Amino acid sequence: MKSIFYTTTAVVVSAALLMSSCKDNNRLASESIPVTPVSVTASEYAEFKEWKQQQQLENTTKTRTTATARPVVVHKHYTVNKTTPAVQPVKKKKGWSKAAKGTAIGAGAGAAAGALIVKNNRALGAVIGGVVGGGVGYGVGRSMDKKDGRY
């Protein structure tokens, strides 16, 4: 009875983590549709369009006049002859990434915790715990790698 409870709990938690990580693109698509209010009449809308066109014309004429009126500034840079050291090539980082380390640590800790929690079927608990722990460890390590600029 306990093994069924633990297995079901592990599956539900895994499904909840999977569903929470998915993005909802439908919400973004519906927000991009322009909506006009019902209270605006056709004449008011025509006035607005006229005003908008006038504003655009004024803005384009302003940018044309200011672009030609700007003075040209010339900067002269003088350098002293110095011997510059050779540029060192950027070394590629070697060893395990933090994502790989997080996966390994998370899988090991999850497997140990799963085996301790599920007493009747330790192998099943270890497998489920290892998968969940590895996934969480990978996520944490990947975010650390992104902050460091490895990926």
N, C-alpha and C positions, 0 to 999 in steps of 0.2 A: 504494500500500500504506500509506504514511504517512497519507494523508488519511482512509482508512478507519479507521485506528487512532485518529487524533485525533477524528474524528467520533464513533466509538463511545465513546471516553473521555468526551467532553463530554456525550453523552446519558446515560451511566451516572452521571456526577457529578451532573447535573441531576436525574435520577430519585432518587438517594440523598438529595439535599437536600430534594426534595419529600416523600419518604417520612418523613424524619426530622422534618419540621415538622408532620406529622399527629399528632393526639392519639388515644390508644387509650381509648375510652369503655367498652369491654367490661370492662376491668380494674376500673374504678370501680364498675360495676354489680354485679359479682360480690362485691366487698368489702362492699357494703351489706346483704347478706343475713345475718340473725343466725343463728349456728350454736350449738346447745346441745351441750355435751360429753356423750359416751356414758356416762361414769362417774357421772352424777348420777341418782339414783333419783327416782321419782315422789313419794315422801314427803319427800325432801329439797327437792325443787322446791316442794312445797306449803308447807313450813315457810318457805322463802325468800320466797314470795309473801305469806304472812302477815306476816312481819317487815317486808317492804317497805311493805305497807299501813299498819302501825303507825307506821313512820318518817314516811310521808307525812302521816298524821293529826297526829303530834306537830309536824311542821314547820308545818302550816297553823294549828294552835292557837297556836304560838309567834309567828307573824307577826301573828295577830289581836291578841294581847295586847300586843305591842310597838308595834303601829301606833297603838293608842289611848293608850298611856302616854307617848308622846313629847310634850314641851312645844312650844308654838308660839313661834317666834322671829320678831320683826318687826324688819326693818332699815329705818331711815330714811335716805334719801339726800338731801343738800342740794346744790344746784348754785348756782354763782355765774353771774350774767348776763354772759356773754362773747359777743362776736360770733364766730360760727363761720364759717370760710370755706365757700364753696359747694362742694358735693361735685363733684369732677371726674368726668365719665363715663369709664368704662374704654374706652380706645382699642383698636380691633381691630387686631391686628398685620397689617401690610401686607407685601407682598413674598412671596418664595418660602419655603415651609416647608422645614425641614431634610430632610423625606422627599423632596421634589421635587429639592432640591439633590443629595441622595445618589443618587437615581435617575439624574440627568443625569451626575454625575461617574462613577458606577459603570458606566453604559452606555458612556460614552466610553472609559474606561480598559479595560473589558472588550473593546470592539470593537478597540481598538489592540492589546491583548495577543493576542486571537484571530487577528488578521491577521498578527501577527509569528510566532505559533506554527505556524499552518497555512500552509505555504509554497506548496503546490500549488493550493489553492483558498482564496484570501485572503478572498473575499466570504463564503463559508460560515463560516470561522473568525471573521470580524468579526461576523456575525449571532449566532452561538452565544455568543461572548464578550460581546457587547452585552446579550443577554437575561440571561445569568447575572450579569454585573456590575451591570446595572440592578436585578435582584431583590435582590441582596445590599446594594446601596447604599440601596434603599428600606427594607429591614429595619432597617438601622443608623440611617437618618435618622428613621424612624418612632419607634424607641425613644427617640431624643434629643428628639423633639417631645413624647412622652408625659412625659418627665422635666421638660420646660419647662412643661407644662400647656397646650400649644397645642391638643391634642385631648382 
